[in-house]
Amino acid sequence: MRTILLLIASNVFMTMAWYGHLSFKKSPLWIVILASWLLALPEYALQVPANRWGHGQFTATQLKLFQEVISLSVFTVFALVYLRETPRWNEWLAMVLMIGVVLLTSLSTRRLEGRPTSSATDERVAAGERQSATIHSGERSGTGND
């Protein structure tokens, strides 16, 4: 759930960065670009941890598809409320189909048989490092007592 909430928050910032300036067409372009960059920074600060923390629970493909549907959902609310634009029937249908794609990919979150998840690999590496550190610290303490 944390991953999805972070993706939603990041998409709010990115939608504002990409489309918020459309209401300020008289503003100089360099100011609009600077404002968009300032809005994009928090987007990255939320998106990167969302993908990092979510990758053990979901595949990278699932994360990307979630992000796309969240992006469309956030944009739809933004377009309706901020830009006062209503999507056409074919745009609504496209969004429903995208949601169907995400649901289809989420039917099974199991990894391919025999392939460990990256978090499982990370856990094995960390366990090996802890075991190695324990062995080496025992050797150091043993050498000091000789």
C-alpha positions in Angstrom: 0.0 0.0 0.0 2.9 2.3 0.8 4.2 1.9 -2.8 0.8 2.8 -4.3 0.4 5.9 -2.1 3.9 7.1 -3.0 3.1 6.6 -6.7 -0.1 8.6 -6.4 1.7 11.4 -4.6 4.5 11.5 -7.2 2.0 11.6 -10.0 0.2 14.6 -8.5 3.5 16.5 -8.6 4.4 15.3 -12.1 0.9 16.1 -13.5 1.2 19.7 -12.1 4.7 20.0 -13.6 3.6 18.8 -17.0 0.2 20.4 -17.4 -0.2 23.0 -14.7 1.5 25.7 -16.8 -1.3 25.5 -19.4 -3.3 27.9 -17.3 -0.4 30.4 -17.4 0.2 30.8 -21.1 1.1 34.5 -20.7 3.9 33.7 -18.3 7.4 33.7 -19.9 8.5 30.2 -20.9 11.7 30.2 -18.8 9.6 30.8 -15.6 7.2 28.0 -16.6 10.1 25.7 -17.2 11.7 26.6 -13.8 8.4 26.1 -12.0 7.9 22.7 -13.7 11.4 21.6 -12.7 10.8 22.6 -9.1 7.6 20.5 -9.1 9.3 17.6 -10.7 11.9 17.3 -8.0 9.4 16.1 -5.3 8.0 13.7 -7.9 11.4 12.0 -8.2 11.8 12.0 -4.5 8.6 10.0 -4.2 8.8 7.9 -7.3 12.2 6.4 -6.7 11.5 5.0 -3.2 8.1 3.8 -4.4 9.7 1.7 -7.1 12.6 0.6 -4.9 10.4 -0.5 -2.0 7.7 -2.0 -4.3 10.0 -4.0 -6.5 10.2 -7.0 -4.1 6.5 -7.1 -3.8 5.7 -6.5 -7.5 7.6 -7.0 -10.7 9.1 -4.0 -12.5 6.5 -4.5 -15.2 3.6 -4.4 -12.7 5.1 -1.3 -11.1 5.2 0.4 -14.5 1.6 -0.5 -15.3 0.4 0.6 -11.9 2.2 3.9 -12.5 0.5 4.4 -15.9 -3.0 3.8 -14.5 -2.3 6.0 -11.5 -1.0 8.7 -13.9 -4.1 8.5 -16.1 -6.3 8.6 -13.0 -4.5 11.6 -11.5 -4.5 13.3 -14.9 -8.3 12.7 -15.3 -9.1 14.4 -12.0 -6.7 17.2 -12.8 -8.2 17.7 -16.3 -11.7 17.8 -14.8 -11.0 20.0 -11.9 -8.1 22.3 -12.9 -8.4 22.4 -16.7 -12.2 21.9 -16.8 -11.8 19.4 -19.6 -13.9 16.3 -19.8 -12.4 13.2 -21.5 -14.3 12.0 -24.6 -15.9 8.5 -24.6 -13.0 6.9 -26.4 -10.6 8.3 -23.8 -12.7 6.9 -21.0 -12.8 3.5 -22.7 -9.0 3.6 -23.1 -8.6 4.3 -19.4 -10.9 1.4 -18.5 -8.9 -0.9 -20.7 -5.7 0.2 -19.0 -7.2 -0.6 -15.7 -8.1 -4.0 -17.1 -4.4 -4.5 -18.1 -3.3 -3.8 -14.5 -5.8 -6.1 -13.1 -4.8 -8.8 -15.5 -1.1 -8.5 -14.6 -1.9 -8.4 -10.9 -3.8 -11.8 -10.9 -0.6 -13.5 -9.9 2.2 -11.7 -8.1 4.3 -14.9 -8.1 7.7 -14.8 -9.7 8.8 -17.1 -12.4 9.5 -20.6 -11.0 13.1 -21.0 -9.8 14.0 -17.3 -10.1 14.4 -15.5 -6.8 13.0 -12.0 -6.3 15.6 -9.2 -6.0 14.6 -8.8 -2.4 15.2 -12.5 -1.7 18.6 -12.1 -3.4 19.3 -9.0 -1.3 18.4 -10.9 1.9 20.7 -13.8 1.0 23.6 -11.4 0.2 23.0 -9.5 3.5 22.8 -12.8 5.4 26.1 -13.8 3.8 27.7 -10.5 4.7 26.5 -10.9 8.3 27.8 -14.4 8.5 31.2 -13.3 7.0 31.4 -10.4 9.4 30.7 -12.7 12.4 33.4 -15.1 11.2 35.9 -12.4 10.7 35.2 -10.7 14.0 35.6 -14.1 15.7 39.0 -14.4 14.0 40.1 -10.9 15.1 39.0 -11.5 18.7 40.7 -14.9 18.6 44.0 -13.5 17.4 44.1 -10.9 20.2 43.8 -13.6 22.9 46.7 -15.7 21.6 
